[in-house]
Amino acid sequence: MISVVRSRFVTAALASSSPWKYLAGFLPNFSTSAEAAEAPSKKALLDLSEVEKILSDVKAGDVRVIPVRDQCDYTDYMVVASGRSSWHVRNIADALIHKVKQKQRGSDRLILPSVEGSEAGKWIVVDSGTIIVHALDEKARAYYNLESLWTKEASEKVPCLDLENALVKSRRRNNSKKPMKSVLTA
Amino acid sequence: MAARFLSKSSSGSSLLGALGTSLLGVGSVARQTTSNLTYSDIFFQQQRTFIQMGTKLKVVDNSGAKRVMCIQALKSKKGAKLGDIIIGSVKEAQPRGKVKKGDVVYGVVVRAAMQRGRCDGSHVRFDDNAVVLVNKQGEPIGTRVFGPVPHELRKKKHVKILALAEHIA
């Protein structure tokens, strides 16, 4: 059902660097992640190890970390976790925010990751720049099937080679009792 | 599923300068431009405007709907731009889909013919108007999004649609 749409993107001014890292300098929400990408000495909003620790503390089910640095240019890691109920999913998101607040205690300005979908607890996204955490409940996880998007994406480009084999003309099956007329007999 | 191209693609290529546009194939193309319009470009180009009541949009996810007519643009009197949410009525749908014809649905505009300015001064403009169907809480009804989607969705808190998209413009 996926239609093949050949789309092209033409950039005017930002051909050299990926546009998202350039824009990140302007948006205050993501300035720390931009600095973290260029100067690894500065910490990101949340490290991957801290995220994993929090998710195991909250007992989130089936945590998967997918590095998408080569596929997506807007983020580096996708973390997918599932919760047993919508309350649990909300709890996972709240725990991550709480950890970020704890890390930044003492500084005058808090930079919080953006949280989407928290009023309906089916799919909550915590976007902290280089790491995006998707907290879904189990039904939503089966429905949206996010891992197949990023793990299969590298291999999706390869099967195009088989298209030539797929379009090979095959002989029709002859279900009638009459024998097939051969082309060679005049 | 042919996308409408801009009426004067040659003047579009002069705008983009050294990049060289040759619109090959079917598909919607995103264009980023700097705002240096010459007199002839203003004369030839269509003035694209907001998505308002009555606008027909293409649906680019696998929720089952094909075309949706906007009946209300939330959050603006003038109309919806890229990244805004609209309320629409499904005008055409696939036979076995999650929505059927005549349903009133919410949608997020992911491609708009009207250009939208980015914070570095460039603009983004697509060839068609496209929408992704969403429920009232903001969760996408479909599971995959086709075609390019712009970065603006991230700032507008539609990261879910970005995550489902196959190509980010």
Interface residues (C-beta under 8 A of the other chain):
Chain A: M1 I2 S3 V5 R6 S7 R8 F9 V10 T11 A12 A13 L14 P19 W20 Y22 L23 F26 L27 C72 D73 Y74 M78 S114 E116 G117 E119 A120 K122 W123 V125 D127 I132 H134 A140 Y143 Y144 N145 L146 L149
Chain B: M1 L16 G17 L19 T21 L24 G25 V26 G27 S28 V29 A30 R31 Q32 T33 T34 N62 R118 C119 D120 G121 S122 Q137 G138 E139 T143 R144 F146 G147 P148 H151 R154 K155 K157 H158 V159 K160 L162 A163 L164 H167 I168 A169
